[in-house]
Amino acid sequence: MAAAAGGGGGGGVGGTPSSVAVAAAAAAATAANAGGWRLPGRVLEFVFSYLELRELRSCALVCKLWCRVLHGDENSEVWRSLAARSLAEEALRTDILCNVPTYKGKVRAFQHAFSTNDCSRNVYIKKNGFTLHRNPIAQSTDGARTKIGFSEGRHAWEVWWEGPLGTVAVIGIATKRAPMQCQGYVALLGSDDQSWGWNLVDNNLLHNGEVNGSFPQCNNAPKYQIGERIRVILDMEDKTLAFERGYEFLGVAFRGLPKTCLYPAVSAVYGNTEVTLVYLGKPLDG
């Protein structure tokens, strides 16, 4: 989960730039506390801007001041610097993260992106860090899970296809046990009791190898348009999965989800198609 290491300033003898910065911050804080005064927030922010995510998490536990400096402004130099080191330039300069307004949110989205180690062998994650590319392999259905799953809280992410859907294109959730590759062109997500999915091609809801009805439940539901962002909302308190299209709430698709760790996931069949997934954080309604 730690963010990728990168430059950010000159180092010192006997340690990496970040380890030197941690030591300097600790020494400065100790001296300040001993003298009965505190370092200004701007000084702490400067020091923190050299640290990686794992180290920032530790710093946030030191005292209320450090926590406030780190989390008070999600566009501070701390998060701006970390985003510049961790994320690909393409992710920052294009509209991939247009619905993630803060630098802290962009770093968090990258931490929750597709996992390069938990996907079908027939797909790869592009250099932008958020987009899956399916290679043109015949008679195969291929999927991917994100790096982090959820067992509590409420979470939202958006998914969109940037190429043809083919006969099956499914978005949803899966446990760690759900397979991410199978032979033939099938609805892999929703093919067993370990995953739940919405097939954007025929609007069917899928779980345990069965069709659980059409979605959304309305007459003449519109077909998915390539490039259209679908928002997925997972509520682990109410155990539900819901979807939105263009900020229009489409309804709850699945209820009674198990109390286990569930991962955002997709499955695709069309060669050279691409799917992007961006974690947004808590749903807009809280």
C-alpha positions as CSV (number, residue, x, y, z in Angstrom):
1,M,0.0,0.0,0.0
2,A,3.0,2.3,0.3
3,A,3.2,4.8,-2.5
4,A,6.0,4.5,-5.0
5,A,9.3,5.9,-4.0
6,G,10.6,8.9,-5.8
7,G,12.7,12.1,-5.6
8,G,11.7,15.1,-3.7
9,G,14.8,16.7,-2.5
10,G,18.5,16.2,-1.6
11,G,19.5,13.4,0.7
12,G,22.0,13.3,3.4
13,V,24.9,11.0,4.4
14,G,23.8,7.7,5.9
15,G,20.1,7.6,4.8
16,T,17.5,8.2,2.1
17,P,16.0,11.6,1.7
18,S,12.8,10.5,3.4
19,S,14.6,8.8,6.3
20,V,16.7,11.9,6.9
21,A,13.6,14.0,6.8
22,V,11.9,11.8,9.4
23,A,14.9,12.0,11.7
24,A,15.1,15.8,11.2
25,A,11.4,16.2,11.9
26,A,11.6,14.1,15.1
27,A,14.7,16.0,16.3
28,A,13.1,19.3,15.6
29,A,9.8,18.3,17.4
30,T,11.7,17.0,20.4
31,A,13.7,20.2,20.7
32,A,10.6,22.3,20.2
33,N,8.7,20.5,22.9
34,A,11.6,20.7,25.3
35,G,11.7,24.4,24.8
36,G,8.0,24.8,25.3
37,W,7.2,25.9,21.8
38,R,6.0,24.2,18.6
39,L,7.3,24.3,15.1
40,P,5.2,26.4,12.7
41,G,2.8,24.4,10.5
42,R,4.6,25.7,7.4
43,V,7.9,24.2,8.6
44,L,6.3,20.9,9.3
45,E,4.6,20.9,5.9
46,F,7.9,21.5,4.2
47,V,9.5,18.6,6.1
48,F,6.5,16.3,5.5
49,S,6.6,17.0,1.7
50,Y,9.7,14.8,1.5
51,L,8.0,11.8,3.0
52,E,6.3,8.8,1.5
53,L,2.8,7.6,2.4
54,R,3.8,5.0,5.0
55,E,5.9,7.6,6.9
56,L,3.1,10.2,6.7
57,R,0.8,7.7,8.4
58,S,3.2,7.4,11.2
59,C,3.7,11.1,11.5
60,A,-0.1,11.6,11.8
61,L,0.0,9.6,15.0
62,V,2.6,11.7,16.8
63,C,0.5,14.5,18.0
64,K,-2.6,16.6,17.1
65,L,-0.6,19.3,15.5
66,W,1.1,16.9,13.1
67,C,-2.2,15.3,12.3
68,R,-3.8,18.7,11.7
69,V,-1.0,19.8,9.4
70,L,-1.2,16.5,7.4
71,H,-5.0,16.3,7.0
72,G,-6.2,19.9,7.3
73,D,-5.5,20.7,3.7
74,E,-5.9,18.0,1.1
75,N,-4.2,20.2,-1.5
76,S,-1.2,21.1,0.7
77,E,2.4,20.8,-0.6
78,V,2.6,17.5,1.3
79,W,0.0,15.9,-0.9
80,R,1.0,17.8,-4.0
81,S,4.5,16.5,-3.7
82,L,3.5,12.9,-2.9
83,A,1.1,12.9,-5.9
84,A,3.8,14.1,-8.2
85,R,6.2,11.4,-7.1
86,S,3.6,8.6,-6.9
87,L,1.3,9.1,-9.9
88,A,2.1,8.9,-13.6
89,E,2.2,12.3,-15.4
90,E,-0.7,11.1,-17.7
91,A,-2.9,10.5,-14.7
92,L,-2.3,14.1,-13.4
93,R,-2.6,16.0,-16.7
94,T,-5.5,14.2,-18.3
95,D,-9.2,13.9,-17.2
96,I,-8.8,10.4,-15.7
97,L,-8.9,12.0,-12.2
98,C,-11.3,14.9,-13.0
99,N,-13.7,13.8,-10.4
100,V,-11.1,13.6,-7.7
101,P,-10.5,17.2,-6.8
102,T,-7.7,17.1,-4.2
103,Y,-4.1,15.8,-4.3
104,K,-4.7,13.7,-1.3
105,G,-7.7,12.1,-3.0
106,K,-5.6,11.4,-6.1
107,V,-3.0,9.6,-4.0
108,R,-5.8,7.6,-2.3
109,A,-7.3,6.7,-5.7
110,F,-3.9,5.3,-6.9
111,Q,-3.7,3.2,-3.7
112,H,-7.1,1.7,-4.6
113,A,-6.5,1.2,-8.4
114,F,-6.3,-2.1,-10.3
115,S,-3.7,-4.5,-8.9
116,T,-0.9,-5.6,-11.3
117,N,-0.6,-8.8,-9.3
118,D,-4.3,-9.7,-9.1
119,C,-5.5,-9.8,-12.7
120,S,-5.7,-12.2,-15.6
121,R,-2.5,-13.0,-17.4
122,N,-4.2,-11.7,-20.5
123,V,-4.5,-8.1,-19.3
124,Y,-2.0,-5.5,-18.1
125,I,-2.3,-2.2,-16.3
126,K,-1.2,0.8,-18.3
127,K,1.4,3.2,-17.2
128,N,-1.2,5.7,-16.0
129,G,-1.9,3.2,-13.2
130,F,-5.7,3.2,-13.6
131,T,-6.5,1.6,-16.9
132,L,-6.7,-2.1,-17.7
133,H,-5.9,-3.2,-21.3
134,R,-7.1,-6.6,-22.5
135,N,-4.8,-8.3,-25.0
136,P,-6.5,-9.9,-28.1
137,I,-6.7,-13.5,-26.8
138,A,-9.3,-15.7,-28.4
139,Q,-11.8,-17.7,-26.3
140,S,-10.9,-16.1,-22.9
141,T,-12.7,-13.9,-20.4
142,D,-10.4,-11.8,-18.3
143,G,-10.8,-9.7,-15.2
144,A,-9.0,-7.7,-12.5
145,R,-9.4,-6.7,-8.9
146,T,-8.2,-3.6,-7.1
147,K,-5.3,-3.5,-4.7
148,I,-7.5,-2.9,-1.7
149,G,-10.9,-4.4,-0.7
150,F,-13.5,-3.3,1.9
151,S,-15.1,-5.0,4.8
152,E,-16.6,-1.9,6.4
153,G,-17.7,1.6,5.6
154,R,-19.2,3.1,2.5
155,H,-17.2,3.5,-0.7
156,A,-17.7,4.8,-4.2
157,W,-15.7,4.4,-7.4
158,E,-16.3,5.0,-11.1
159,V,-15.7,2.7,-14.0
160,W,-15.8,3.3,-17.8
161,W,-15.0,1.3,-21.0
162,E,-12.7,3.0,-23.5
163,G,-13.3,0.5,-26.3
164,P,-15.9,-2.0,-27.5
165,L,-17.8,-4.0,-25.0
166,G,-18.0,-7.2,-27.0
167,T,-20.6,-9.8,-25.9
168,V,-20.0,-9.4,-22.2
169,A,-18.7,-6.5,-20.1
170,V,-19.2,-6.8,-16.4
171,I,-18.6,-4.4,-13.5
172,G,-19.1,-5.1,-9.8
173,I,-17.3,-6.7,-6.8
174,A,-15.6,-9.9,-5.9
175,T,-14.0,-11.7,-3.0
176,K,-10.3,-12.7,-3.1
177,R,-11.4,-16.2,-4.1
178,A,-13.2,-15.3,-7.3
179,P,-11.3,-16.3,-10.4
180,M,-10.1,-13.6,-12.8
181,Q,-9.8,-15.7,-15.9
182,C,-11.7,-18.5,-17.6
183,Q,-12.1,-20.1,-21.0
184,G,-14.7,-18.9,-23.5
185,Y,-16.7,-15.6,-23.5
186,V,-18.7,-15.6,-20.4
187,A,-19.9,-13.3,-17.6
188,L,-16.9,-14.1,-15.3
189,L,-17.9,-11.6,-12.7
190,G,-21.1,-13.1,-11.2
191,S,-20.3,-16.7,-12.4
192,D,-20.0,-18.0,-8.9
193,D,-21.0,-17.2,-5.3
194,Q,-17.8,-15.1,-4.9
195,S,-18.7,-12.2,-7.2
196,W,-21.6,-9.9,-8.1
197,G,-21.8,-8.1,-11.4
198,W,-23.8,-5.9,-13.8
199,N,-23.4,-6.8,-17.5
200,L,-23.4,-3.5,-19.4
201,V,-24.2,-5.3,-22.6
202,D,-27.6,-6.8,-21.8
203,N,-28.3,-5.0,-18.4
204,N,-28.5,-8.3,-16.5
205,L,-27.5,-8.6,-12.8
206,L,-25.3,-11.7,-12.2
207,H,-24.5,-13.8,-9.1
208,N,-23.7,-17.4,-8.4
209,G,-24.0,-18.2,-12.1
210,E,-27.5,-17.0,-12.4
211,V,-29.3,-13.9,-13.8
212,N,-30.9,-11.9,-10.9
213,G,-33.1,-9.8,-13.1
214,S,-32.4,-6.8,-15.3
215,F,-31.0,-3.4,-14.2
216,P,-32.0,-0.7,-13.9
217,Q,-35.6,-1.7,-13.3
218,C,-37.3,0.5,-15.8
219,N,-38.8,0.2,-19.2
220,N,-36.4,0.7,-22.1
221,A,-33.4,1.2,-20.0
222,P,-30.7,2.9,-22.0
223,K,-27.7,1.0,-23.2
224,Y,-24.2,1.8,-22.0
225,Q,-22.3,4.2,-24.2
226,I,-18.6,3.9,-24.6
227,G,-16.8,6.4,-22.4
228,E,-19.7,6.8,-20.0
229,R,-18.7,6.8,-16.4
230,I,-20.7,4.5,-14.1
231,R,-20.5,5.2,-10.4
232,V,-20.5,2.1,-8.1
233,I,-21.5,2.5,-4.5
234,L,-20.7,-0.3,-2.0
235,D,-22.3,0.0,1.5
236,M,-20.8,-2.5,3.8
237,E,-23.0,-1.3,6.7
238,D,-26.2,-2.0,4.8
239,K,-24.6,-4.8,2.8
240,T,-25.7,-3.3,-0.6
241,L,-24.3,-2.6,-4.0
242,A,-25.8,0.3,-6.1
243,F,-25.0,2.1,-9.3
244,E,-25.3,5.7,-10.6
245,R,-25.1,7.0,-14.2
246,G,-24.4,10.7,-14.7
247,Y,-25.2,11.4,-11.0
248,E,-28.6,9.7,-11.5
249,F,-29.1,7.0,-8.9
250,L,-30.2,3.9,-10.7
251,G,-31.1,1.9,-7.6
252,V,-29.7,-0.9,-5.4
253,A,-28.6,-3.8,-7.5
254,F,-27.6,-6.3,-4.8
255,R,-28.6,-6.7,-1.1
256,G,-27.5,-9.1,1.6
257,L,-23.8,-9.0,0.7
258,P,-21.6,-11.2,3.0
259,K,-19.6,-9.8,5.8
260,T,-16.2,-10.3,4.1
261,C,-13.7,-8.3,2.2
262,L,-15.0,-7.3,-1.2
263,Y,-13.0,-5.8,-4.0
264,P,-14.0,-3.6,-6.9
265,A,-13.6,-5.7,-10.0
266,V,-14.4,-6.0,-13.8
267,S,-14.3,-8.6,-16.5
268,A,-14.0,-8.2,-20.2
269,V,-13.8,-10.2,-23.4
270,Y,-13.1,-7.9,-26.3
271,G,-9.5,-7.7,-27.6
272,N,-7.6,-4.5,-27.0
273,T,-10.5,-2.9,-25.1
274,E,-9.6,-0.8,-22.1
275,V,-11.4,-0.3,-18.8
276,T,-10.5,2.5,-16.3
277,L,-11.4,2.4,-12.6
278,V,-11.0,5.3,-10.2
279,Y,-11.7,5.2,-6.5
280,L,-13.6,8.3,-5.2
281,G,-13.9,7.7,-1.5
282,K,-17.1,8.1,0.4
283,P,-20.3,8.6,-1.6
284,L,-21.4,12.2,-2.1
285,D,-24.4,11.7,0.2
286,G,-22.0,10.9,3.1
